Amino acid sequence: MEPERLDLLFSREQQANYVGLLLGRGGLTRRRAEYFVRLWAYLLLKQTSQNSEQLKPLTQLAPIEELISCTHREAAELFYGQKDRGSDRAAGMMIDQLVTLGLLEKQFDCQTLCLRVRPLPELAIVPKSEEPVSLFADQFDPRADAIPIAGLIRQTYAMAADDTTISPQRIARILRQWANEYPTGLRVLRRRDNLNPVGVSILFPTTTESEIVFSRPPAKSFYLTSNVDVDPVQRAKPGDLNCMAVYIRAWLLDMKYLEPAHLSELLVDTQATLAKMQIDFPNLCDLYSPVIHPLYEELRMALGFQRTSEERTPFYWVYLSLDRYLELDIQQALKKLKI
């Protein structure tokens, strides 16, 4: 078994499924999860080849009962491939991090490094179900949805903003406060089988005084995923005739459910929610959204959003007329998006 054969025997799509399932484990960033999954699959395949069995593509990962030899050179080829960055030493340091996180057991007898995936309950992972998952749009429930949605927001936005110090509990408190003040603006997409929320939209009607933030770098408006004590954007109160702008503070799906049908459900529900908000704020006409994650940048462009500034910065504002969004054929617009 050679490292370069891994993707042929355990596809990138299968690897991504396991990475998504592992991301909730404390201390496991996406990069560490990707390396761990590749190493795990490689050790399983190497174990099979050592037992003189014919190598077949893996269908799922399982705990490894015996120690398997794996050099730092093999690990480096698994982690970094043909990339310029990465070395045998860096691979060894990554293995040590995975050992510290309790994912691996390591033995070294001054000549041979041997590894084993620890049989922890968290690793008894069921592969992605072949049965299609049914989702439906629903009102955000501050009692049941705040913690899982906080984790989803932190995973998607805080990591992109390179601010990993923000706790999900802080985000959850803010979400509950917003839901108490204006419940109409918080919506989720949840599974029908277990009612778990897997997507969220947060539509924030903005006071006239706060519209200045849309002329500043988006990072100055971050609140959910920052350590700012006071929200730089104030919410307008229902009936405010001067309220014209909606700040889309979150608009995302768990990556495991990111497919056109589910995205369409979320976006169509946003259309219905904005129509309801127009009753509370009759003069709403502008939609503003910060672009943070590359995938959601493509989504906004497919929907017709435009950049408000030509400045080349990592994060920037995009704009769309609310009327144009309400007139959109969502399914037709999503045909332009490659997921």
Secondary structure by P-SEA (a helix, b strand, c coil): cccccccccccaaaaaaaaaaacccccccaaaaaaaaaaaaaaaaaaaaaaccccccccbbbbbcbbbbbcaaaaaaacccccccccaaaaaaaaaaaaaaccbbbbbcccbbbbbcccccccccccccccbbbbbbbcccccccaaaaaaaaaaccccccccccccaaaaaaaaaaaaaaccccbbbbbbcccccccbbbbbbbcccccccccccccccccccccccccccbbbbcccccccccccccccccccccccaaaaaaaaaaaaaaaaaaaaacccccbbbbbbccaaaaaaaaaabbbbccccccccbbbbbcaaaaaacccccccccccc
